[in-house]
């Protein structure tokens, strides 16, 4: 999936990553966003960022 971006490459829509890592100029690493899934359910809150 691709984000709609403006002329400067900044997303025009909200975005978020699991574990809510700090996002500066590039997407966080996989290790920063990885989530351990447990049974029977895993609850995850993702903060959406609008720049």
DRENPA-3360 file (N, C-alpha, C; in nm, 2 decimals, always signed):
BEGIN
1 = XXXXXXXX = +0.08/-0.12/+0.00/+0.00/+0.00/+0.00/+0.09/+0.12/+0.00 ~ +0.05/+0.22/-0.08/+0.13/+0.35/-0.08/+0.05/+0.46/-0.02 ~ +0.12/+0.56/+0.04/+0.06/+0.68/+0.09/+0.05/+0.78/-0.02 ~ -0.05/+0.86/-0.01/-0.06/+0.98/-0.10/+0.04/+1.08/-0.03 ~ +0.13/+1.14/-0.11/+0.23/+1.23/-0.06/+0.22/+1.37/-0.14 ~ +0.26/+1.47/-0.07/+0.27/+1.60/-0.13/+0.40/+1.62/-0.21 ~ +0.42/+1.74/-0.26/+0.54/+1.77/-0.34/+0.67/+1.74/-0.27 ~ +0.67/+1.76/-0.13/+0.79/+1.74/-0.05/+0.81/+1.60/+0.00;
9 = XXXXXXXX = +0.71/+1.51/-0.03/+0.72/+1.37/+0.01/+0.65/+1.34/+0.14 ~ +0.59/+1.45/+0.20/+0.52/+1.43/+0.33/+0.38/+1.37/+0.31 ~ +0.34/+1.27/+0.38/+0.21/+1.20/+0.36/+0.10/+1.30/+0.38 ~ +0.00/+1.29/+0.29/-0.12/+1.37/+0.30/-0.23/+1.31/+0.39 ~ -0.21/+1.19/+0.44/-0.30/+1.12/+0.52/-0.24/+1.07/+0.65 ~ -0.32/+1.03/+0.74/-0.26/+0.98/+0.87/-0.19/+0.84/+0.85 ~ -0.09/+0.82/+0.93/-0.02/+0.69/+0.93/+0.02/+0.65/+1.07 ~ +0.05/+0.52/+1.09/+0.09/+0.48/+1.22/+0.16/+0.34/+1.21;
17 = XXXXXXXX = +0.24/+0.31/+1.32/+0.31/+0.18/+1.32/+0.28/+0.12/+1.46 ~ +0.29/-0.01/+1.47/+0.27/-0.08/+1.59/+0.38/-0.04/+1.69 ~ +0.35/-0.04/+1.82/+0.45/+0.01/+1.92/+0.47/+0.16/+1.92 ~ +0.41/+0.23/+1.83/+0.42/+0.38/+1.82/+0.56/+0.43/+1.83 ~ +0.65/+0.38/+1.75/+0.79/+0.43/+1.75/+0.80/+0.57/+1.70 ~ +0.90/+0.64/+1.74/+0.92/+0.78/+1.69/+0.95/+0.78/+1.54 ~ +0.88/+0.86/+1.46/+0.90/+0.87/+1.32/+0.95/+1.01/+1.29 ~ +1.07/+1.02/+1.23/+1.13/+1.15/+1.20/+1.12/+1.17/+1.05;
25 = XXXXXXXX = +1.21/+1.11/+0.97/+1.21/+1.13/+0.82/+1.19/+1.01/+0.74 ~ +1.21/+0.89/+0.81/+1.19/+0.76/+0.74/+1.10/+0.67/+0.83 ~ +1.05/+0.57/+0.77/+0.98/+0.47/+0.85/+1.07/+0.40/+0.95 ~ +1.02/+0.36/+1.07/+1.10/+0.29/+1.17/+1.14/+0.15/+1.12 ~ +1.24/+0.10/+1.18/+1.29/-0.03/+1.15/+1.18/-0.14/+1.19 ~ +1.20/-0.25/+1.14/+1.10/-0.36/+1.17/+1.11/-0.39/+1.32 ~ +1.23/-0.39/+1.37/+1.25/-0.42/+1.52/+1.18/-0.32/+1.61 ~ +1.17/-0.20/+1.56/+1.11/-0.09/+1.64/+0.95/-0.11/+1.64;
33 = XXXXXXXX = +0.90/-0.18/+1.54/+0.76/-0.19/+1.53/+0.70/-0.33/+1.55 ~ +0.79/-0.43/+1.58/+0.75/-0.57/+1.60/+0.66/-0.58/+1.72 ~ +0.56/-0.67/+1.71/+0.47/-0.70/+1.82/+0.46/-0.85/+1.85 ~ +0.47/-0.88/+1.98/+0.46/-1.03/+2.01/+0.31/-1.06/+2.02 ~ +0.26/-1.15/+1.95/+0.12/-1.19/+1.95/+0.10/-1.31/+2.04 ~ +0.00/-1.30/+2.13/-0.04/-1.40/+2.22/-0.18/-1.45/+2.20 ~ -0.21/-1.57/+2.24/-0.34/-1.63/+2.22/-0.42/-1.61/+2.35 ~ -0.55/-1.59/+2.35/-0.64/-1.60/+2.24/-0.65/-1.47/+2.16;
41 = XXXXXXXX = -0.60/-1.36/+2.23/-0.62/-1.23/+2.16/-0.50/-1.13/+2.20 ~ -0.47/-1.04/+2.11/-0.37/-0.94/+2.14/-0.43/-0.80/+2.11 ~ -0.42/-0.72/+2.21/-0.48/-0.58/+2.19/-0.36/-0.49/+2.16 ~ -0.38/-0.40/+2.06/-0.28/-0.31/+2.01/-0.34/-0.18/+1.98 ~ -0.28/-0.07/+2.04/-0.32/+0.06/+2.01/-0.21/+0.13/+1.92 ~ -0.26/+0.19/+1.81/-0.17/+0.26/+1.72/-0.21/+0.40/+1.71 ~ -0.12/+0.49/+1.74/-0.14/+0.64/+1.74/-0.12/+0.68/+1.59 ~ -0.22/+0.74/+1.53/-0.20/+0.79/+1.40/-0.14/+0.93/+1.40;
49 = XXX = -0.05/+0.95/+1.30/+0.03/+1.07/+1.29/-0.02/+1.15/+1.17 ~ -0.05/+1.28/+1.18/-0.09/+1.36/+1.07/+0.02/+1.48/+1.07 ~ +0.09/+1.49/+0.96/+0.20/+1.59/+0.96/+0.15/+1.70/+0.86;
% end
